Amino acid sequence: MLRKNIPAFPIGEEPLGKVRSHDIELYLDVERPYSPMLRRPPCPESLETRKEIEKHINELLGMDLYIDAACSQGLGAALHQIQIVDGEPREGVVCYISRQLKDSEARYGATQTEFLCLIWALDKLHDYLEGAVFEFYTDCTALKSLLNMKTTNRHMLRWQIAIQEYRGNMTIIYKESEP
């Protein structure tokens, strides 16, 4: 779901994450195969595009939280809000967040990874989402019944308890992922 704005969103952060987390020196060599996100030089056109995409948040309007867990690579989330621009509604991005999976998290199943992504996104975006009405979009069908899920899995049980404060304000919507 995040692909529509940034291609390979969580995967593109992997090389940078490795450099940040270890004592690895970053060599900027043109011949070295980097992520497509890292090859593009900054340009004025991209700054203008960014201004059109990103918006300041309006607490009076509802928000949309899109999450996506990319296989065993990483987690990504985008907080969107539909605002009135020049008299017509337009969806704008409030912020993007992403991170790599830890080694232990990379062994989670698909449902657990998506659930982890939701918990992590709610934690990181708590200042935006606390008390706000928002819709949460996922491409995992199991998360549709998230709030009523009966589970014996300790992780998922703890995570269910962690999202209880958002229960009345959060609507879960399944959206099929794009290939």
Sequence and secondary structure as in RCSB ss.txt:
>XXXX:A:sequence
MLRKNIPAFPIGEEPLGKVRSHDIELYLDVERPYSPMLRRPPCPESLETRKEIEKHINELLGMDLYIDAACSQGL
GAALHQIQIVDGEPREGVVCYISRQLKDSEARYGATQTEFLCLIWALDKLHDYLEGAVFEFYTDCTALKSLLNMK
TTNRHMLRWQIAIQEYRGNMTIIYKESEP
>XXXX:A:secstr
 GGGTSTTHHHHTHHHHHHHHTT      TTS   HHHHS   HHHHHHHHHHB    TTS EEEEEEEETTTEE
EEEEEEEEEETTEEEEEEEEEEEEE  TTGGGS HHHHHHHHHHHHHHHTHHHHTT  EEEEES GGGGGGGG  
   HHHHHHHHHTGGGTTTEEEEE     
